[in-house]
Amino acid sequence: MKKRILINIVLAAMLVLPSIASEAAPEQDSFRSSIMSFLREEGFSPSIDDDNSITFKKEGELYWIDVSESSPFYVEFHRSGFNCENADMNLVLQSCNESNKKVKCVKAFMGTSSVTLAIELYCHSAEEFKYTFYKSLKELDRAYAMVKEYYNNPENDLTQTMPFSFVSCEVANSDNDGKIETDYGKTIYDFNSKYLKPRITLNVKTEGTYDIYVKLYTPSGSLSTGNNSPTGYSYKYSVSMSPGTHTYALIGWGSNTAGHWKAGDYRFEFYYKGNLIGKKNFSIK
């Protein structure tokens, strides 16, 4: 009898748990359905792709909308950019940075082979998103035009006047004294994560000591800062450089307490005089 009761309890729990886990799904589905109807009414032909994103095209260009969480909903409105697989990556970075400085609400992202653009916002309802839809669409297109214009005019390329250019970056896990506990490029695990220590490779044209400003973005997309962080950055580090291609280890960012960083996707961004010179996406397991 006890065994039968236990089996019934387990079966009941199995039935209840999925319904609890999917509580937010109906809200998201309702939000998506409302946006789909709106887009159809406006003359677009939206669809849902394999990633559960709402997709549509305007003048041949692809746009997609991602909706997550419950109210307030976290919404990402994306626009396709252009293929940069065989492009000058330093120039692409500067083009994205130029757009990001001038179109504040849009973020231009450079991936391994393409540039995309996105607006991120929180909405209490689909009506809020509809209200800003055309303004967001206009700003996405404006940012795209700026990226392309800057890229197609090499005379505007800041890399020509910068004393160095970014080549690559690796990340290690270290203690407070800078001792490496997980080597550069190796998998960093959350349970022993302490200080995330970037090592950047630069092609230096002009010898000198330069202030590198660093941003570290956490899996939630927020900028990690401390009491002494420069405004808008995580930290800065002065690097003495000599001509040629060299690798420079920056200081780490975090805590000496093991397990400081949770598992997820992170991003380092590196700036010089307000210009994005390079970035590194990496994961903690």
C-alpha positions in Angstrom: 0.0 0.0 0.0 2.8 2.5 0.9 4.6 1.7 -2.4 1.4 2.4 -4.3 0.8 5.7 -2.5 4.5 6.7 -3.2 4.1 5.9 -6.9 0.9 8.0 -7.1 2.6 11.0 -5.4 5.5 10.8 -7.9 3.2 10.6 -10.8 1.2 13.5 -9.5 4.4 15.6 -9.1 5.4 14.8 -12.7 2.1 16.1 -13.9 2.3 19.3 -11.8 5.9 20.3 -12.4 5.7 20.9 -16.2 2.7 23.1 -15.8 4.5 25.2 -13.2 7.6 25.5 -15.4 5.6 26.7 -18.4 3.5 29.2 -16.5 5.1 32.1 -18.4 4.7 30.6 -21.8 1.0 31.6 -22.3 1.9 35.2 -21.6 4.8 35.1 -24.2 2.5 33.4 -26.7 -0.1 36.0 -26.3 2.4 38.8 -26.7 3.8 37.2 -29.9 0.3 36.6 -31.3 -0.6 40.2 -30.8 2.6 41.4 -32.5 2.0 38.9 -35.4 -1.5 40.3 -35.9 -0.2 43.9 -35.8 2.4 43.1 -38.4 -0.1 41.5 -40.7 -2.4 44.5 -40.3 0.5 46.8 -41.3 1.1 44.9 -44.5 4.0 42.6 -43.5 4.1 38.8 -43.7 5.5 37.6 -40.4 6.3 34.1 -39.4 7.8 32.2 -36.5 11.2 30.6 -37.1 12.9 27.7 -35.4 14.2 29.9 -32.6 10.6 31.0 -31.8 11.4 34.5 -33.1 9.0 36.6 -35.1 10.5 37.3 -38.5 9.5 39.5 -41.4 11.1 41.3 -44.3 11.0 45.0 -45.4 12.4 45.9 -48.8 14.2 42.5 -48.9 15.9 43.0 -45.5 15.3 40.5 -42.6 14.1 41.7 -39.2 13.3 39.6 -36.2 11.8 40.1 -32.8 12.6 37.9 -29.7 10.3 38.0 -26.6 11.4 36.5 -23.3 10.4 36.5 -19.6 6.9 37.6 -18.4 5.6 41.2 -17.9 7.6 43.3 -18.2 8.7 41.4 -21.3 12.3 41.6 -22.5 12.1 42.4 -26.2 15.0 42.3 -28.7 14.2 43.9 -32.1 16.9 42.9 -34.7 17.8 43.9 -38.2 20.2 42.0 -40.5 23.3 43.9 -41.3 25.9 42.8 -43.8 28.4 40.0 -44.4 31.9 40.9 -43.2 33.5 37.5 -43.5 36.3 38.7 -45.8 36.2 42.3 -44.6 38.8 44.4 -42.6 37.6 43.5 -39.1 39.2 46.5 -37.5 37.4 48.8 -39.9 34.1 46.9 -39.2 34.6 47.4 -35.5 35.2 51.1 -35.9 32.1 51.3 -38.2 30.0 49.6 -35.5 31.4 51.9 -32.8 30.7 55.0 -34.9 27.1 53.9 -35.2 26.8 53.0 -31.6 28.0 56.5 -30.6 25.5 58.3 -32.8 22.4 56.1 -32.6 22.2 55.6 -28.8 19.2 53.3 -28.8 20.7 50.8 -31.3 23.6 48.4 -30.7 25.6 47.3 -33.7 27.1 43.8 -33.1 30.0 42.4 -35.1 29.9 38.6 -35.2 32.4 36.2 -36.8 31.0 36.7 -40.2 28.3 39.4 -40.1 27.1 42.6 -38.5 23.6 42.7 -37.0 21.8 45.5 -35.2 19.4 45.4 -32.3 17.2 47.5 -30.0 16.6 46.0 -26.5 13.7 47.2 -24.3 11.2 46.1 -21.7 7.5 46.3 -22.4 4.6 45.8 -20.1 2.4 44.9 -23.0 2.3 44.3 -26.8 0.6 47.7 -27.1 3.7 49.4 -25.7 5.8 47.7 -28.3 3.4 48.6 -31.1 3.6 52.2 -30.1 7.4 52.3 -30.6 7.5 49.9 -33.6 8.0 52.4 -36.4 10.3 54.6 -34.5 12.5 51.5 -33.6 12.3 50.4 -37.3 13.5 53.8 -38.4 16.4 53.8 -35.9 17.5 50.3 -36.9 17.7 51.4 -40.5 19.5 54.6 -39.6 22.1 52.7 -37.6 22.6 50.3 -40.5 23.1 53.2 -42.9 25.7 54.7 -40.6 27.7 51.4 -40.3 27.7 51.0 -44.1 28.6 54.6 -44.8 31.5 54.6 -42.4 32.7 51.3 -43.7 32.5 52.4 -47.3 34.6 55.6 -46.6 38.0 54.4 -45.5 39.2 58.0 -45.2 37.1 58.1 -42.0 38.7 55.0 -40.6 40.0 55.7 -37.1 42.4 52.8 -37.3 44.6 54.9 -39.6 45.2 57.4 -36.8 45.2 55.1 -33.8 48.6 54.1 -32.4 47.6 50.4 -32.3 45.0 48.0 -33.6 43.4 45.0 -31.9 44.2 41.5 -33.0 42.8 39.0 -30.5 42.0 38.3 -26.9 42.1 35.3 -24.5 40.7 35.0 -21.0 42.2 33.3 -17.9 41.0 32.8 -14.3 43.4 34.2 -11.7 43.6 34.9 -8.0 44.0 38.4 -6.4 47.8 38.4 -7.0 47.4 37.6 -10.7 48.5 34.0 -10.4 46.8 32.0 -13.1 44.5 29.3 -11.9 42.8 28.4 -15.2 45.1 29.1 -18.2 44.3 31.4 -21.1 41.9 29.8 -23.5 41.0 26.9 -21.2 37.5 26.3 -19.9 36.7 28.3 -16.8 34.2 26.7 -14.4 31.9 28.7 -12.2 32.8 26.8 -8.9 36.4 28.1 -9.0 36.0 31.3 -10.9 37.7 34.4 -9.2 39.2 37.1 -11.4 38.6 37.1 -15.1 41.9 38.2 -16.6 42.1 39.2 -20.3 45.2 39.0 -22.4 45.1 41.1 -25.6 47.2 41.0 -28.7 47.8 44.3 -30.4 49.6 45.5 -33.5 51.4 48.6 -32.2 52.4 51.4 -34.6 53.6 54.0 -32.1 55.4 53.4 -28.9 53.8 54.8 -25.7 51.8 54.2 -22.6 48.0 54.0 -23.3 44.9 53.7 -21.2 42.8 50.8 -22.1 39.2 51.0 -20.8 37.5 47.7 -20.2 33.8 46.7 -20.1 32.7 43.3 -18.8 29.2 42.3 -19.6 27.5 39.4 -17.6 25.1 36.8 -18.9 22.2 39.1 -18.0 23.6 41.7 -20.3 24.5 44.1 -17.5 27.8 45.9 -17.2 29.9 44.7 -14.2 31.1 47.7 -12.2 32.7 48.4 -8.8 33.1 51.4 -6.4 36.1 52.7 -8.4 34.9 52.0 -11.9 35.2 54.8 -14.4 31.8 56.0 -15.6 30.5 53.6 -18.2 33.3 51.1 -17.8 34.3 48.2 -15.5 37.9 49.4 -15.1 40.9 50.9 -17.0 44.5 49.7 -17.2 47.6 51.6 -18.5 49.7 49.5 -20.9 53.2 50.4 -22.0 53.6 49.3 -25.6 56.4 49.0 -28.1 56.1 48.8 -31.9 55.2 45.4 -33.4 52.7 42.7 -32.6 52.7 42.0 -28.9 50.5 40.4 -26.2 49.7 42.3 -23.0 48.0 40.9 -19.9 45.6 43.2 -18.2 44.5 43.0 -14.6 41.7 40.6 -13.7 38.2 41.6 -12.7 36.2 39.8 -10.0 36.7 38.5 -6.5 39.2 36.3 -4.7 36.3 34.2 -3.5 36.0 31.0 -5.6 32.7 30.8 -7.4 32.3 34.5 -7.9 31.0 34.2 -11.5 28.0 32.1 -12.4 27.9 29.9 -15.5 26.8 31.7 -18.7 28.0 33.8 -21.6 30.2 36.9 -21.0 31.8 39.6 -23.1 34.9 41.8 -22.7 35.0 45.0 -24.7 38.1 47.1 -25.0 38.1 50.9 -25.6 40.7 53.5 -26.4 39.7 57.2 -26.2 36.0 56.2 -26.3 36.4 54.0 -29.4 35.7 50.3 -29.3 38.9 48.6 -30.5 38.0 44.9 -29.9 35.9 42.5 -27.9 35.9 38.9 -26.7 32.9 36.6 -26.1 33.5 33.7 -23.8 31.6 31.3 -21.5 31.9 30.1 -18.0 30.7 26.5 -17.5 
